[in-house]
Amino acid sequence: MNLFAIFADHLRAVVGELAVEGILPAGLDVTRVVVEPPRDPSHGDLATNAAMVLAKDARMKPRDLAESLAARLGAIPGVRRVDVAGPGFINIALDGSFWPRVLAAVLTRGRGYGGGSIGAGARVNVEYVSANPTGPMHVGHCRGAVFGDALANLLAFAGFAVTREYYINDAGAQVDVLARSAYLRYREALGEEITIPEGLYPGDYLKPVGRDLVAKYGRTLLDKSEAEWLPLVRIIAIDDMMAMIRTDLAALNIRFDKFFSERTLHAREGGNSSIIDRLMDELRARDLVYQGSLPPPKGAPVEDWEDREQTLFRATQFGDEIDRPLVKSDGAYTYFAADIAYHKDKFDRGFSQMIDVWGADHGGYIKRMQAAVKAATAGEGQLDVEICQLVRLLRNGEPVKMSKRAGTFVTLRDVVDEVGVDPVRFMMLYRKNDAVLDFDLAKVVEQSRDNPVFYVQYAHARARSILRNAKEAFPDLPLEPAAFAQAELSRLDDEGEVGLAKLIAAYPRLVDQAAAAREPHRVAFYLYDLASALHGQWNRGKDLPHLRFIIEDDRNSTYARLALVHAVALVIASGLSILGVDAPEEMR
């Protein structure tokens, strides 16, 4: 039951009625009309800009149109008052009979309340993490992993058919560096003293790879040339790194539907052309690839510029600043060519909607990839890119030193093992993804209102505790979710109780807006507000006994309040599920 969508439908119906009566012209475009909470709660429960956006096409003054709309809206059941403000804004106040209907809808739908309204089963591919398989995941990967996973959860809850995908960057120079680093650990495992030169990966995490190589090949790799041992070592090293990455992700409760290997884009089996080859042929046939040269990069010294003819993609035809190279000077395809082929493969698999979650250092790559997707899919594919900014890891306000195991950074696993998965996930989402995040290892485990994850989880645990205590006071009370819908919800007329019902009523709109904007942090903020309202009503009951959730000599009021508490718990559990955070039954 989306309160705002319901009244948007009412508004469209009113516009239609006025058109039939000849008061308004037929066919007015109502797509820009919104129904939303008023900025000032004292103005009512709903506000709409309908008169302001329709007045010009209706050939009426906004205020006059607002008066006509307000007169009809005021006749809708549950509406207490409709006011026209300023030049034509419409504010709507609902009467007390409306909020029990909202609560009844929550209690009937349970954890499904608020979901499934905008996706309509549309397929969407969400690709996130996609860290190079060259070492353990660091705390920066952690933010992208949590954000991508929560976004996928949010979209699925909103009704989209979501596929979660990880792109394995297992082709190119970085995996050869990995293989050479692993080969040194192989020699170390055979008893040699080694020195790791600059440019190779120094972390101890490669020692197990060295031991795995010994287990598989014994000493035979020592007798081979680099050209012979490199591909063998590369396979083992990548497989071991991906196993480690999967384990790290599992510690965050993150799992993928598909892992896509970059190597498959380049593979030419049985003399056949590769996926990238076929893409290049297709782009050439559409005159989107040509031989030409590019101007020097802005600010680059002239002596460092190689003016040569290259294979270029006509990116400027699709909104990019310059055309982009597809083939390197050694004849190999560029990363950009592989990325185009990968996204075209997604489209060919049925995903016209694609969402990529990238790190902070990839912002400059967005426009060219969106141009490429537009070109490769003939304008039918849409790529949205969400950037996750850096994480500053602190302990009591002081920067945290690097991990000994990784050698150069703090690993994701270090953080999860220290503070737990729930604080990591919630706090990684308690700030918009494109803003730098300060993550304080000491603060996120505090049991206080200043720690949002504790405050929200404690609200759910408190709600469940209230229901358990009620069972002791009234052993025969039916506390099943379906039974609560039969409670006398009209008894909930205290301002705090109505305030909780209004917050619950806002949840479906919150889900829709967060999904449309790709902003799961909105769910985290909302949950904090809902938790605060529940804790606030609990505290009011401590000071005013007649407002307590359990009143032993008033069975009916108690049951209505328990239904409200159960509704709050359902919504908190639903929101925490979107974030991938546990909703505990009790906390000590």
ROVOBA-653742 format. One record per residue (C-alpha): residue in one letter; residue number from 1; y, z, x. Coordinates in steps of 0.02 Angstrom, whole numbers, plus 32768, in hexadecimal, padded with zeros to 4 digits. Layout:
BEGIN
REC   aa     i   north     up   east
REC    a   NUM       Y      Z      X
...
This chain:
BEGIN
REC   aa     i   north     up   east
REC    m     1    8000   8000   8000
REC    n     2    8097   7FBF   805E
REC    l     3    812D   8007   8003
REC    f     4    81A6   7F8D   8053
REC    a     5    8139   7EF5   8032
REC    i     6    8125   7F2C   7F7C
REC    f     7    81E1   7F32   7F63
REC    a     8    81F8   7E8D   7FC1
REC    d     9    8183   7E43   7F3E
REC    h    10    81E7   7E97   7EB4
REC    l    11    8285   7E4D   7EFD
REC    r    12    823D   7D9D   7F04
REC    a    13    8206   7DB0   7E50
REC    v    14    82B5   7DE6   7E1C
REC    v    15    8301   7D50   7E75
REC    g    16    8284   7CE1   7E1A
REC    e    17    82B0   7D2E   7D71
REC    l    18    8369   7D14   7D8D
REC    a    19    8347   7C5F   7DBE
REC    v    20    82E4   7C41   7D1F
REC    e    21    8375   7C89   7CBB
REC    g    22    83EF   7C15   7D13
REC    i    23    844F   7CA3   7D66
REC    l    24    8413   7C6C   7E12
REC    p    25    83E7   7BBC   7E4E
REC    a    26    832E   7B96   7E5D
REC    g    27    82D7   7B8F   7F06
REC    l    28    833F   7C0E   7F65
REC    d    29    82F9   7C30   8013
REC    v    30    82C9   7CE8   8014
REC    t    31    8273   7CE6   80BF
REC    r    32    8308   7D3C   8112
REC    v    33    830B   7DC7   8091
REC    v    34    82CC   7E6D   80D4
REC    v    35    82A5   7F14   8085
REC    e    36    82B0   7FA3   8100
REC    p    37    82DC   805C   810F
REC    p    38    8397   807B   8102
REC    r    39    83ED   80B0   81A2
REC    d    40    8429   814E   814C
REC    p    41    839D   81A6   80EB
REC    s    42    841E   81EE   8074
REC    h    43    8438   813E   802F
REC    g    44    8388   8138   7FE7
REC    d    45    82DA   8101   8016
REC    l    46    82EE   8043   8022
REC    a    47    8377   7FC9   804E
REC    t    48    8382   7F0C   8041
REC    n    49    83F7   7E86   8081
REC    a    50    83C6   7E0E   7FF4
REC    a    51    8473   7DF6   7FAB
REC    m    52    84C1   7DDB   8057
REC    v    53    8448   7D51   808C
REC    l    54    8436   7CFA   7FE3
REC    a    55    84ED   7CFB   7FAB
REC    k    56    8521   7C58   8000
REC    d    57    8490   7BF1   7FBA
REC    a    58    84A4   7C48   7F11
REC    r    59    855E   7C1D   7F11
REC    m    60    8589   7CD0   7EE4
REC    k    61    85E9   7D5C   7F35
REC    p    62    856F   7DD3   7F8D
REC    r    63    85AB   7E68   7F28
REC    d    64    8596   7E0D   7E82
REC    l    65    84E8   7DD3   7EB2
REC    a    66    84BB   7E83   7EEA
REC    e    67    84EE   7EC9   7E41
REC    s    68    847F   7E4B   7DE7
REC    l    69    83EB   7E73   7E57
REC    a    70    8408   7F2F   7E4C
REC    a    71    8405   7F2D   7D8E
REC    r    72    8356   7EE1   7D8F
REC    l    73    8314   7F49   7E1F
REC    g    74    8348   7FE8   7DC4
REC    a    75    82CD   7FC1   7D38
REC    i    76    8235   7FC4   7DAC
REC    p    77    81C3   805B   7D8B
REC    g    78    81DB   80E1   7E0F
REC    v    79    828F   80B0   7E37
REC    r    80    8308   8140   7E1E
REC    r    81    83AB   80EF   7E54
REC    v    82    83EE   804A   7E98
REC    d    83    8498   8047   7EEC
REC    v    84    8501   7FB7   7F2C
REC    a    85    8560   7FE3   7FCA
REC    g    86    85EB   7F8C   8029
REC    p    87    85F1   7ECF   8017
REC    g    88    8543   7EC5   7FC8
REC    f    89    84BF   7F32   8018
REC    i    90    843F   7F76   7F9E
REC    n    91    83F6   8025   7FB1
REC    i    92    8362   8060   7F49
REC    a    93    832D   8114   7F2B
REC    l    94    827F   8136   7EE6
REC    d    95    8253   81C4   7E72
REC    g    96    81D4   824A   7E94
REC    s    97    814A   81EF   7E37
REC    f    98    813C   816A   7EBD
REC    w    99    8102   81D4   7F4F
REC    p   100    8061   8214   7EFD
REC    r   101    8031   815C   7EE5
REC    v   102    8047   8140   7FA0
REC    l   103    7FDB   81D7   7FC9
REC    a   104    7F56   81A0   7F4E
REC    a   105    7F4F   80F6   7FA5
REC    v   106    7F37   814A   804D
REC    l   107    7EB0   81BC   800D
REC    t   108    7E56   812A   7FBC
REC    r   109    7E5D   80B3   8050
REC    g   110    7E43   8136   80D7
REC    r   111    7E53   80FB   818B
REC    g   112    7E6F   8049   814D
REC    y   113    7F16   8077   8100
REC    g   114    7FA3   8013   814D
REC    g   115    7F39   7F88   8197
REC    g   116    7F04   7ED7   8178
REC    s   117    7FA0   7E90   8129
REC    i   118    7FED   7E0F   819F
REC    g   119    7F61   7DC9   820B
REC    a   120    7F03   7D70   817F
REC    g   121    7E71   7D55   81F5
REC    a   122    7ED3   7CE7   826E
REC    r   123    7E7F   7CDA   8318
REC    v   124    7EE0   7D1C   83AD
REC    n   125    7EAC   7D2A   8463
REC    v   126    7EF2   7DBF   84C2
REC    e   127    7EDC   7DB1   857E
REC    y   128    7F07   7E4B   85E3
REC    v   129    7EE6   7EA3   8688
REC    s   130    7E9E   7E08   86E1
REC    a   131    7EB3   7E62   8787
REC    n   132    7E79   7E06   8823
REC    p   133    7DC6   7E3F   884A
REC    t   134    7DF8   7E7A   88F7
REC    g   135    7DF9   7F36   88E0
REC    p   136    7E04   7FC8   8868
REC    m   137    7E84   7FC4   87DD
REC    h   138    7F26   801F   8800
REC    v   139    7F9A   807F   878C
REC    g   140    8001   7FE2   876A
REC    h   141    7F65   7F8A   8729
REC    c   142    7F47   8025   86C0
REC    r   143    7FE4   8009   865A
REC    g   144    7FBC   7F52   8638
REC    a   145    7F0A   7F7F   860B
REC    v   146    7F3D   8005   858E
REC    f   147    7FC9   7F9C   8545
REC    g   148    7F5A   7F03   852F
REC    d   149    7ECE   7F68   84E2
REC    a   150    7F41   7FC2   8469
REC    l   151    7F95   7F1D   843B
REC    a   152    7EEA   7ED2   8416
REC    n   153    7EBF   7F6B   83AC
REC    l   154    7F64   7F5D   8350
REC    l   155    7F4E   7EA4   832A
REC    a   156    7E9C   7EC0   82F0
REC    f   157    7ED5   7F4C   827C
REC    a   158    7F5D   7EDA   8239
REC    g   159    7ED8   7E5B   8208
REC    f   160    7ECC   7DE2   829A
REC    a   161    7E26   7DA8   82E2
REC    v   162    7E40   7DE0   8395
REC    t   163    7DE3   7DAD   8432
REC    r   164    7E02   7E19   84CB
REC    e   165    7DF6   7DB5   856C
REC    y   166    7DFA   7DD5   8627
REC    y   167    7E1F   7D45   869E
REC    i   168    7DC4   7D5D   8743
REC    n   169    7E2D   7D15   87D1
REC    d   170    7D94   7CED   883A
REC    a   171    7DD1   7C4B   888A
REC    g   172    7E51   7C38   8914
REC    a   173    7E84   7C87   89B6
REC    q   174    7E82   7D3D   897E
REC    v   175    7DC6   7D3E   895F
REC    d   176    7DA7   7CF4   8A0A
REC    v   177    7E0D   7D84   8A53
REC    l   178    7DA0   7DF9   89EC
REC    a   179    7D02   7DA9   8A31
REC    r   180    7D3E   7DB8   8AE6
REC    s   181    7D6B   7E6F   8AC7
REC    a   182    7CC0   7E8F   8A7B
REC    y   183    7C6B   7E39   8B0D
REC    l   184    7CBA   7EB7   8B83
REC    r   185    7C74   7F43   8B17
REC    y   186    7BCB   7EEC   8B20
REC    r   187    7BD2   7EF3   8BDD
REC    e   188    7C0A   7FA9   8BD1
REC    a   189    7B73   7FCF   8B62
REC    l   190    7B06   7F87   8BEB
REC    g   191    7B4C   8005   8C67
REC    e   192    7BDE   7FA9   8CB7
REC    e   193    7C86   7FF8   8CDA
REC    i   194    7D06   7F8D   8C80
REC    t   195    7DC1   7F78   8C80
REC    i   196    7E0F   7F2E   8BE4
REC    p   197    7E99   7EB6   8C17
REC    e   198    7F3B   7EA1   8BB8
REC    g   199    7F28   7E2C   8B24
REC    l   200    7E7D   7E6C   8AEF
REC    y   201    7E59   7EF4   8A6E
REC    p   202    7E46   7F9E   8AC4
REC    g   203    7E0C   800C   8A33
REC    d   204    7D6B   8070   8A3B
REC    y   205    7D39   8026   8993
REC    l   206    7CED   7F92   89F2
REC    k   207    7C6E   7FFF   8A4F
REC    p   208    7BF1   7FF7   89BE
REC    v   209    7C02   7F39   89BF
REC    g   210    7BD2   7F3A   8A77
REC    r   211    7B38   7FA1   8A4F
REC    d   212    7B0A   7F2B   89C0
REC    l   213    7B15   7E98   8A37
REC    v   214    7AA0   7EEF   8AB0
REC    a   215    7A27   7F13   8A23
REC    k   216    7A24   7E5C   89F1
REC    y   217    7A30   7E01   8A97
REC    g   218    7A00   7E7F   8B1C
REC    r   219    7A46   7E42   8BC4
REC    t   220    7A35   7D89   8B9C
REC    l   221    7AED   7D6D   8B79
REC    l   222    7B15   7D98   8C2E
REC    d   223    7AC0   7CF8   8C65
REC    k   224    7B24   7C89   8BEE
REC    s   225    7BCD   7C36   8C07
REC    e   226    7C5E   7C69   8B98
REC    a   227    7C4C   7BC8   8B35
REC    e   228    7B99   7BFF   8B0E
REC    w   229    7BB1   7CB9   8AEB
REC    l   230    7C59   7CB1   8A93
REC    p   231    7C1A   7C6D   89EA
REC    l   232    7B87   7CE5   89EC
REC    v   233    7BF4   7D7C   8A0F
REC    r   234    7C76   7D43   8992
REC    i   235    7BFA   7D43   8902
REC    i   236    7BBC   7DF4   8927
REC    a   237    7C6C   7E36   8945
REC    i   238    7CB2   7DEE   88A3
REC    d   239    7C1E   7E2E   883E
REC    d   240    7C30   7EDC   8888
REC    m   241    7CEC   7EDE   886C
REC    m   242    7CD9   7EA8   87B8
REC    a   243    7C55   7F2F   879C
REC    m   244    7CD1   7FAE   87E0
REC    i   245    7D5D   7F69   8774
REC    r   246    7CEE   7F71   86D9
REC    t   247    7CC5   8026   8701
REC    d   248    7D7D   8050   8717
REC    l   249    7DA7   7FFC   8672
REC    a   250    7D18   8057   861B
REC    a   251    7D68   80FA   8654
REC    l   252    7DFD   80C6   85EA
REC    n   253    7D8B   8094   855A
REC    i   254    7DB8   7FDD   8574
REC    r   255    7D39   7F54   855D
REC    f   256    7D4D   7E99   854E
REC    d   257    7CFF   7E16   84DE
REC    k   258    7D05   7D92   8566
REC    f   259    7D16   7D87   8623
REC    f   260    7D4F   7CDA   8658
REC    s   261    7D33   7CA3   870D
REC    e   262    7DB8   7C39   8760
REC    r   263    7D2D   7BEA   87C8
REC    t   264    7CEB   7B92   872C
REC    l   265    7D8E   7B31   8720
REC    h   266    7D70   7AE3   87CC
REC    a   267    7CB3   7ACC   87C0
REC    r   268    7C71   7A1B   87D1
REC    e   269    7BB7   7A22   87AA
REC    g   270    7B48   798A   87B9
REC    g   271    7BD8   791B   87ED
REC    n   272    7C37   793C   874B
REC    s   273    7CF2   7957   8746
REC    s   274    7D34   7A09   873B
REC    i   275    7D94   7A54   86AA
REC    i   276    7E34   7A40   870E
REC    d   277    7E09   798B   8737
REC    r   278    7DF5   7963   867F
REC    l   279    7E99   79BA   8655
REC    m   280    7EF3   7954   86DA
REC    d   281    7EAB   78B3   8692
REC    e   282    7EE7   78E5   85E5
REC    l   283    7F96   7910   8621
REC    r   284    7FA2   786D   8683
REC    a   285    7F6E   780C   85E8
REC    r   286    8001   785C   858D
REC    d   287    8077   7837   861F
REC    l   288    8091   78F1   8640
REC    v   289    805A   78E5   86F7
REC    y   290    80AF   7877   8779
REC    q   291    80C8   7862   8834
REC    g   292    8172   789A   886F
REC    s   293    81D4   7912   88DA
REC    l   294    8234   79B0   88B3
REC    p   295    82DF   79EB   88EF
REC    p   296    82E2   7A7C   896B
REC    p   297    82D8   7B2A   891D
REC    k   298    8382   7B78   8904
REC    g   299    83B5   7BDB   899C
REC    a   300    8326   7B9C   8A0A
REC    p   301    8356   7B62   8AB9
REC    v   302    834C   7AA5   8AC9
REC    e   303    82DD   7AAD   8B63
REC    d   304    8258   7B0C   8B00
REC    w   305    8250   7A89   8A77
REC    e   306    81C6   7A08   8A77
REC    d   307    8201   796E   8A1B
REC    r   308    8160   791A   89E6
REC    e   309    811A   78BE   8952
REC    q   310    80B4   7930   88E2
REC    t   311    804F   792E   8842
REC    l   312    80C7   797C   87C4
REC    f   313    80BF   79B6   8710
REC    r   314    8151   7986   86A0
REC    a   315    8179   7A3B   8676
REC    t   316    8231   7A15   8654
REC    q   317    8200   79B4   85B8
REC    f   318    81C3   7A59   856F
REC    g   319    8250   7ACF   859D
REC    d   320    822F   7AFB   8654
REC    e   321    82B9   7AEE   86D8
REC    i   322    825D   7A78   874E
REC    d   323    81BC   7A14   8752
REC    r   324    812B   7A70   87A4
REC    p   325    80AC   7A40   882B
REC    l   326    7FF6   7A33   87F9
REC    v   327    7FA6   7A06   88A0
REC    k   328    7FC2   7A5B   8949
REC    s   329    7FDC   79FE   89EC
REC    d   330    7F24   7A17   8A19
REC    g   331    7EED   79C2   8978
REC    a   332    7EB7   7A61   891E
REC    y   333    7EFB   7A89   8872
REC    t   334    7F89   7B07   8864
REC    y   335    7F76   7BAB   8806
REC    f   336    7FE6   7B5F   8782
REC    a   337    7F6C   7ACF   8765
REC    a   338    7EDE   7B4C   874F
REC    d   339    7F47   7BB4   86D8
REC    i   340    7F6D   7B1C   866C
REC    a   341    7EB4   7AF0   8665
REC    y   342    7E87   7BA3   863A
REC    h   343    7F01   7BAC   85A8
REC    k   344    7ECC   7B01   856B
REC    d   345    7E18   7B42   856D
REC    k   346    7E50   7BD4   8501
REC    f   347    7E9F   7B5B   8487
REC    d   348    7E01   7AF0   8484
REC    r   349    7D9F   7B8E   845A
REC    g   350    7E06   7B9F   83BB
REC    f   351    7E98   7C0D   83F1
REC    s   352    7F3E   7BC1   83C0
REC    q   353    7F8A   7C6F   83D5
REC    m   354    7F7E   7CB3   8486
REC    i   355    7FC8   7D53   84CB
REC    d   356    7FC9   7D77   8586
REC    v   357    7FF5   7E22   85CE
REC    w   358    803E   7E10   867C
REC    g   359    8082   7E82   8703
REC    a   360    8139   7E9A   872D
REC    d   361    8136   7E1C   87BB
REC    h   362    8106   7D89   874B
REC    g   363    81A3   7D7E   86E0
REC    g   364    81DD   7CDE   8733
REC    y   365    813A   7C88   8705
REC    i   366    814C   7C99   8649
REC    k   367    81B6   7C01   8620
REC    r   368    814B   7B87   8682
REC    m   369    80A8   7BC6   8634
REC    q   370    80F0   7BBC   8585
REC    a   371    812A   7B0A   85AD
REC    a   372    807C   7AE1   85EE
REC    v   373    8024   7B26   8554
REC    k   374    8099   7AC6   84E2
REC    a   375    8073   7A26   8543
REC    a   376    7FB8   7A3E   8557
REC    t   377    7F9F   7A64   849D
REC    a   378    8017   79DF   845B
REC    g   379    8085   7A68   8416
REC    e   380    7FFA   7ABB   83B1
REC    g   381    7FDC   7B50   8423
REC    q   382    804E   7BE6   8433
REC    l   383    8052   7C57   84CC
REC    d   384    80A6   7D01   84C2
REC    v   385    80B7   7D60   8565
REC    e   386    80D1   7E1C   856B
REC    i   387    810C   7E67   860F
REC    c   388    80DA   7F17   8642
REC    q   389    8157   7F65   86B7
REC    l   390    8131   7FD8   8748
REC    v   391    80EC   8088   873D
REC    r   392    8138   8110   87A9
REC    l   393    80B2   8192   87C4
REC    l   394    80F5   8243   87D7
REC    r   395    80B8   82F5   87E1
REC    n   396    8139   8374   87A8
REC    g   397    81BE   82F2   87C6
REC    e   398    8188   82C4   8877
REC    p   399    813A   821C   88A5
REC    v   400    807C   821E   88BA
REC    k   401    8036   81E6   8960
REC    m   402    7FBF   8153   896E
REC    s   403    7F04   815F   8955
REC    k   404    7E98   817B   89EF
REC    r   405    7E0C   8113   89A6
REC    a   406    7E78   807B   897E
REC    g   407    7EDF   8088   8A1B
REC    t   408    7F81   8043   89D3
REC    f   409    7F96   807F   8920
REC    v   410    7F62   8100   889E
REC    t   411    7ECC   80C4   883C
REC    l   412    7EB8   80C2   8781
REC    r   413    7E1C   812B   8791
REC    d   414    7E78   81B1   87F4
REC    v   415    7EF2   81C6   8765
REC    v   416    7E70   81C5   86D9
REC    d   417    7E02   8241   8735
REC    e   418    7E93   82B9   8750
REC    v   419    7EE4   82BF   86A2
REC    g   420    7E67   826F   862B
REC    v   421    7E62   81CE   85CA
REC    d   422    7EC8   8206   8532
REC    p   423    7F65   823A   8591
REC    v   424    7F5C   819C   85F9
REC    r   425    7F4D   8129   8563
REC    f   426    7FCE   817F   84F5
REC    m   427    8053   8195   857B
REC    m   428    803D   80E2   85BB
REC    l   429    806F   80B0   850A
REC    y   430    80FA   812D   84F0
REC    r   431    817B   80B6   8536
REC    k   432    819C   7FFF   8514
REC    n   433    8132   7F93   8585
REC    d   434    81C5   7F37   85D5
REC    a   435    8218   7FD9   860F
REC    v   436    81E8   8037   86AE
REC    l   437    817A   80CD   8687
REC    d   438    817D   8177   86DD
REC    f   439    80CF   81C4   86D0
REC    d   440    80CD   827A   8704
REC    l   441    801C   82BB   8722
REC    a   442    8053   836F   8704
REC    k   443    80B9   8350   8666
REC    v   444    8034   82EB   8609
REC    v   445    7FBB   837F   8604
REC    e   446    8039   8400   85C9
REC    q   447    8015   8450   8520
REC    s   448    80C3   8443   84D8
REC    r   449    812E   83DE   8461
REC    d   450    8177   8388   84F9
REC    n   451    80CD   8338   8519
REC    p   452    80BB   82B5   8490
REC    v   453    8000   8299   84A0
REC    f   454    7FDB   8353   848E
REC    y   455    8057   8364   83FE
REC    v   456    8009   82D5   839B
REC    q   457    7F54   8305   83BD
REC    y   458    7F7B   83B9   8391
REC    a   459    7FC2   837F   82EA
REC    h   460    7F1C   832D   82BF
REC    a   461    7EBB   83C5   82F9
REC    r   462    7F2E   8435   8293
REC    a   463    7F13   83CB   81F8
REC    r   464    7E56   83D6   820D
REC    s   465    7E64   8493   8229
REC    i   466    7EC6   84A6   8187
REC    l   467    7E3B   844D   8129
REC    r   468    7DB5   84BB   8179
REC    n   469    7E16   8558   814D
REC    a   470    7E2A   851B   809A
REC    k   471    7D6E   850D   808B
REC    e   472    7D60   85C5   80B6
REC    a   473    7DE4   85F5   8035
REC    f   474    7D9F   8582   7FAE
REC    p   475    7CE7   8560   7FD5
REC    d   476    7CCF   84F3   7F3B
REC    l   477    7D63   847F   7F5C
REC    p   478    7D2C   83C9   7F71
REC    l   479    7D75   8394   8018
REC    e   480    7D2D   82E4   801C
REC    p   481    7DB3   825D   8036
REC    a   482    7D90   8207   7F8F
REC    a   483    7D9F   82AC   7F31
REC    f   484    7E4C   82CF   7F76
REC    a   485    7E92   8239   7F17
REC    q   486    7E72   829C   7E76
REC    a   487    7EE4   832C   7EAC
REC    e   488    7F83   8350   7E49
REC    l   489    7FF1   82FB   7EC9
REC    s   490    808A   830C   7E59
REC    r   491    8090   83C3   7E90
REC    l   492    80CD   8389   7F3A
REC    d   493    8186   8395   7F17
REC    d   494    81C8   83FC   7FA9
REC    e   495    823C   839A   801B
REC    g   496    81C7   83AF   80AF
REC    e   497    8132   8371   804B
REC    v   498    8193   82DC   800A
REC    g   499    81D0   82BA   80BB
REC    l   500    811B   82B1   80F8
REC    a   501    80EF   823B   806A
REC    k   502    8182   81CB   8096
REC    l   503    814B   81C4   814C
REC    i   504    809B   8196   8116
REC    a   505    80E3   810F   80A5
REC    a   506    813A   80C2   813C
REC    y   507    8097   80AB   819D
REC    p   508    8062   7FFF   815A
REC    r   509    810D   7FB5   817F
REC    l   510    8108   8005   822B
REC    v   511    8060   7FB3   824F
REC    d   512    809C   7F08   8215
REC    q   513    813C   7F10   827B
REC    a   514    80E6   7F52   8317
REC    a   515    8062   7EC9   830D
REC    a   516    80E3   7E3F   82F0
REC    a   517    814F   7E7D   8380
REC    r   518    80B8   7E9D   83F4
REC    e   519    80F5   7F51   840A
REC    p   520    806C   7FD5   83FD
REC    h   521    80E5   8058   8440
REC    r   522    8130   805D   8391
REC    v   523    808E   80AA   8354
REC    a   524    809A   8133   83D7
REC    f   525    814E   815B   83A5
REC    y   526    8120   815E   82ED
REC    l   527    808E   81D4   830C
REC    y   528    8100   824E   8366
REC    d   529    8177   824E   82D0
REC    l   530    80E8   8269   8255
REC    a   531    809F   82F4   82C0
REC    s   532    8149   8346   82CB
REC    a   533    815B   8343   820E
REC    l   534    80B0   8393   81F5
REC    h   535    80D4   841B   8276
REC    g   536    817D   8436   8224
REC    q   537    8132   844F   8178
REC    w   538    80B2   84C7   81C2
REC    n   539    813F   852E   820F
REC    r   540    819F   852F   816B
REC    g   541    8105   857B   811A
REC    k   542    8106   8608   819A
REC    d   543    81B6   8636   8163
REC    l   544    81A1   860D   80A9
REC    p   545    80F4   8641   806D
REC    h   546    80FF   85D9   7FCD
REC    l   547    8102   853B   8039
REC    r   548    8061   8561   8096
REC    f   549    7FDA   84DE   808C
REC    i   550    7F5C   855D   804C
REC    i   551    7F91   85D3   7FC0
REC    e   552    7EFC   863C   7F8B
REC    d   553    7F39   865D   7ED9
REC    d   554    7F6F   85A9   7EB7
REC    r   555    7ED9   8538   7EC0
REC    n   556    7F2D   849A   7E7D
REC    s   557    7FC4   849F   7EF0
REC    t   558    7F52   84C3   7F82
REC    y   559    7EE6   842D   7F58
REC    a   560    7F7D   83BA   7F4C
REC    r   561    7FBC   83F6   7FF4
REC    l   562    7F11   83E2   8042
REC    a   563    7F11   832E   8004
REC    l   564    7FB8   8316   805A
REC    v   565    7F75   8363   80FB
REC    h   566    7EDC   82F4   80F3
REC    a   567    7F4B   825A   80DC
REC    v   568    7FB1   828B   8174
REC    a   569    7F11   82A2   81D9
REC    l   570    7ED1   81F7   81A2
REC    v   571    7F70   81A0   81DA
REC    i   572    7F79   81FD   8280
REC    a   573    7EC3   81D2   82A2
REC    s   574    7EE4   811D   8274
REC    g   575    7F7A   8111   82E8
REC    l   576    7F20   8167   8377
REC    s   577    7E8F   80EE   8360
REC    i   578    7F08   805D   8379
REC    l   579    7F43   80AE   841A
REC    g   580    7E8F   80CF   844F
REC    v   581    7EA9   818B   8450
REC    d   582    7E34   820E   8408
REC    a   583    7E63   826E   836A
REC    p   584    7E18   831A   838F
REC    e   585    7DD2   838A   8307
REC    e   586    7E0B   8425   8364
REC    m   587    7E6B   8454   8400
REC    r   588    7E6E   84F5   8462
